[in-house]
Amino acid sequence: MQNLTESTGQSATAAGSTFKQRAHIKLHDVKVQRAMKNFNLAGARARAMVELDNLEDIRTDAAGIRDRALADLDVWLERFETEARRRGTHVHWAETHADINRIVLEIAAKASVRKVIKSKSMVSEESHLNAALEANGLKVVETDLGEYIIQLRGETPSHIIAPAIHLNRDDVADLFAEHHKTPRNNDPAVLTMEARKFLREHFLSGDMGISGGNFLIAETGSVYLVTNEGNGRLTTTMPRVHVAITGIEKVVPTLEDVSSVLRVLTRSATGQSISNYVTILTGPKRAGDTDGPDEMHVIIVDAGRSKLLGTDMQEALRCIRCGACMNHCPVYQNIGGHAYGWVYPGPIGSVLTPNYIGLENAIDLPHAATLCNQCGVVCPVKIPLPDLMRKLREKQVDRGLRPWQERFGLRMWAWFAARPGLYGLAAKIAARVGRMAGGSSGLIHKLPGNGWTEERDFPAPSGKTFRELYAARKAGR
Amino acid sequence: MLLPATAVPTPRAQRINFLLSMSMSRPPLRVGLFVTCLVDLMRPGIGFAAIRLLEAAGCEVVVPATQTCCGQPAYNSGDRKAAQELALKVVREFAGFEHVVAPSGSCAGMIRAHFAELLADFPVELAQAEKLIASTRELTDFLVNVAGLTSVPGRLEGAVTYHDCCSGLREMGVKTQPRALLAQVPGLELREMTTPEYCCGFGGMFSVKYGEISARIADRKCDDIAATGANAVVLGDLGCMLNIEGRLRRRGDTTTRVLHVAEVLAGTEGT
């Protein structure tokens, strides 16, 4: 992923390094390793799913609901636009990441905005919106606790719903003591109250609130938000202007559709049967309303998504951003989110990133998985993540993006495997050479140019191939 | 049926039918053994253990001599063309069998879960492969659910733990079958890990390309194995076997044995 900076137009945390290098750093980062060992949203999900006696049926239903919305996406998007406008919401279309930033800046300029408060939005991470706003003289404050923490640290989220999961209470205690100039305390409850106190002031003084959107409801033109901290409601109702930013794939025909999907969304994400807040935002403040923004805007983002429609990658657009795939991924659980190098980590990131920023800019990601399919098994909308990664690997081969050594090696191996006589001879030689290399321990400690033996021995072959022994046995009969 | 299908058999006739069916020897199931390339090269004993078990279950075992590999390494590396060539070869070699068995959930899973998609461009061969795809089974699954094997030749004194290999578990539904058979081994005590279904970190070429991450995932497995206090970890796939053994030894554990379930059940481990 050397070219991250080119494709996003801004510096990413990980620019200039490879996935392997970043993973290496994270594997040797004591703090990250400690945090990842304590990370167990998978356990929370497992406990919550016990409540459902027909989980598989609900998953099938949820996948079907997402598929039906995607099948006629244009229809539902237009319907959403019509219904939202009818209720006084401004609808904007952002074809690229640059368009997102431009549109937000235009809205801000028109409304004389000086301070922006943000609820969680991963799409705004895609376009580096905060940096773009700050470059134009605006003050930006993240109000989700995790996002607030990483904003103070100058980091990007390492998880889509738990952005500061790579940190622990001591990291936050140090951070708050430094930034808030308060006595250091590492009690999470105290730290949370402290953040609350500092954030309250921003909620009261923000001119614009920016949120994401878990779903867009076509029939009512509403933005549907699933949150836990209450900052989402403050962000979307306190400031004069509310801007919701979300992808085109998030539109669904009806509220009824979401209610089914919500059952598996929150359980898959945090193990909750429902989140603390579910907010349905429909239009700005009306005459007689006591609260709500004067202006409501929705920015509907393409930025690579429509390219997936009608292709073998479309299933990835079902994603409802619960994070279960990363929570259950043995690779993510060891290296954390930052190693993946772009906005979305884990299995879904390994599928979305190459599609959104270019296959050639994310060479490693489709391969950064054991294909154990634990992600596919837990995905609430049944995205076949290992199959999609495998298809991306095929696309890399088709486009000649894999290293020639790998291609040559595979070709050689396949050539032999198609010729049983030669293959048998080669295997016979390899079995003997390997046996000798293993010596008395039966272990090979170093295979040149092979990552296997970096931190692992290679058990040596036993010396003769099955086909030899079997032929001898048959002859002896 | 000894009686016309329309007639309701009397209890006496039912008893006679039952006794006759017991006395008539069942024709042996004819099984094509897919040895797998890793067993061939690395641990041929597992192939012979599989033959022994299948024969103990009353099967006639045929080992097509020209077989090499199912094509999975190419398939998972994105080389669809090479994978197709090898898949077509497997179809030519195994399409004639009523049953195909592999001592590997991963290779059996390749045939059963992926051949249909992989060979979609070859309608004629795909039609020939239909039975093969439906009838390919992992060894312990076949022994329990098709051959009905209830007693095994193996004997092992001591505690073992069982690692569920990802493909066997999630593609082939192999979970209770090996445990049911291990329960028949005299002297063997099964101690479950906290997370036996957790991936060992092998992932085929993943273990070579990202050796460091792979070894770190294997560490969790090694810790889990150690915590059971078992003398051996038993499993059903060569990839996981080499990975777990390689990591255990590098960590300095020279005593925990890593055994294929076929060797344990056949009583040939260590031979």
Chai-1 contact restraints between the chains, C-beta under 6 A:
chainA,res_idxA,chainB,res_idxB,connection_type,confidence,min_distance_angstrom,max_distance_angstrom,comment,restraint_id
A,A23,B,I213,contact,1.0,0.0,6.0,A-B,restraint_1
A,L27,B,R216,contact,1.0,0.0,6.0,A-B,restraint_2
A,P330,B,C199,contact,1.0,0.0,6.0,A-B,restraint_3
A,P330,B,I217,contact,1.0,0.0,6.0,A-B,restraint_4
A,V331,B,I213,contact,1.0,0.0,6.0,A-B,restraint_5
A,N334,B,R216,contact,1.0,0.0,6.0,A-B,restraint_6
A,N334,B,I217,contact,1.0,0.0,6.0,A-B,restraint_7
A,H367,B,K209,contact,1.0,0.0,6.0,A-B,restraint_8
A,T370,B,C199,contact,1.0,0.0,6.0,A-B,restraint_9
A,T370,B,G203,contact,1.0,0.0,6.0,A-B,restraint_10
A,T370,B,F206,contact,1.0,0.0,6.0,A-B,restraint_11
A,L371,B,G203,contact,1.0,0.0,6.0,A-B,restraint_12
A,C372,B,C166,contact,1.0,0.0,6.0,A-B,restraint_13
A,C372,B,C199,contact,1.0,0.0,6.0,A-B,restraint_14
A,N373,B,R170,contact,1.0,0.0,6.0,A-B,restraint_15
A,R393,B,G78,contact,1.0,0.0,6.0,A-B,restraint_16
A,E394,B,G78,contact,1.0,0.0,6.0,A-B,restraint_17
A,E394,B,R80,contact,1.0,0.0,6.0,A-B,restraint_18
A,Q396,B,G78,contact,1.0,0.0,6.0,A-B,restraint_19
A,V397,B,G78,contact,1.0,0.0,6.0,A-B,restraint_20
A,V397,B,D79,contact,1.0,0.0,6.0,A-B,restraint_21
A,L410,B,A74,contact,1.0,0.0,6.0,A-B,restraint_22
A,L410,B,S77,contact,1.0,0.0,6.0,A-B,restraint_23
A,L410,B,D79,contact,1.0,0.0,6.0,A-B,restraint_24
A,A414,B,A74,contact,1.0,0.0,6.0,A-B,restraint_25
A,A414,B,A82,contact,1.0,0.0,6.0,A-B,restraint_26
A,A417,B,T68,contact,1.0,0.0,6.0,A-B,restraint_27
A,A417,B,C69,contact,1.0,0.0,6.0,A-B,restraint_28
A,A417,B,L86,contact,1.0,0.0,6.0,A-B,restraint_29
A,A418,B,E85,contact,1.0,0.0,6.0,A-B,restraint_30
A,P420,B,T66,contact,1.0,0.0,6.0,A-B,restraint_31
A,P420,B,T68,contact,1.0,0.0,6.0,A-B,restraint_32
A,Y423,B,T68,contact,1.0,0.0,6.0,A-B,restraint_33
A,A427,B,L41,contact,1.0,0.0,6.0,A-B,restraint_34
A,A431,B,L41,contact,1.0,0.0,6.0,A-B,restraint_35
A,L443,B,R249,contact,1.0,0.0,6.0,A-B,restraint_36
A,N450,B,V208,contact,1.0,0.0,6.0,A-B,restraint_37
A,G451,B,V208,contact,1.0,0.0,6.0,A-B,restraint_38
A,G451,B,K209,contact,1.0,0.0,6.0,A-B,restraint_39
A,G451,B,G211,contact,1.0,0.0,6.0,A-B,restraint_40
A,W452,B,S207,contact,1.0,0.0,6.0,A-B,restraint_41
A,W452,B,V208,contact,1.0,0.0,6.0,A-B,restraint_42
A,W452,B,G211,contact,1.0,0.0,6.0,A-B,restraint_43
A,E454,B,G211,contact,1.0,0.0,6.0,A-B,restraint_44
A,E454,B,E212,contact,1.0,0.0,6.0,A-B,restraint_45
A,E455,B,A215,contact,1.0,0.0,6.0,A-B,restraint_46
A,R456,B,A215,contact,1.0,0.0,6.0,A-B,restraint_47
A,R456,B,G246,contact,1.0,0.0,6.0,A-B,restraint_48
A,R456,B,R247,contact,1.0,0.0,6.0,A-B,restraint_49
A,R456,B,R250,contact,1.0,0.0,6.0,A-B,restraint_50
A,D457,B,G246,contact,1.0,0.0,6.0,A-B,restraint_51
A,D457,B,R249,contact,1.0,0.0,6.0,A-B,restraint_52
A,D457,B,R250,contact,1.0,0.0,6.0,A-B,restraint_53
A,F458,B,G246,contact,1.0,0.0,6.0,A-B,restraint_54
A,P459,B,L242,contact,1.0,0.0,6.0,A-B,restraint_55
A,P459,B,E245,contact,1.0,0.0,6.0,A-B,restraint_56
A,P459,B,G246,contact,1.0,0.0,6.0,A-B,restraint_57
A,P461,B,L41,contact,1.0,0.0,6.0,A-B,restraint_58
A,P461,B,M42,contact,1.0,0.0,6.0,A-B,restraint_59
A,T465,B,D40,contact,1.0,0.0,6.0,A-B,restraint_60
A,T465,B,L41,contact,1.0,0.0,6.0,A-B,restraint_61
A,F466,B,V35,contact,1.0,0.0,6.0,A-B,restraint_62
A,F466,B,V39,contact,1.0,0.0,6.0,A-B,restraint_63
A,F466,B,D40,contact,1.0,0.0,6.0,A-B,restraint_64
A,F466,B,P44,contact,1.0,0.0,6.0,A-B,restraint_65
A,F466,B,G47,contact,1.0,0.0,6.0,A-B,restraint_66
A,R467,B,D40,contact,1.0,0.0,6.0,A-B,restraint_67
A,L469,B,P44,contact,1.0,0.0,6.0,A-B,restraint_68
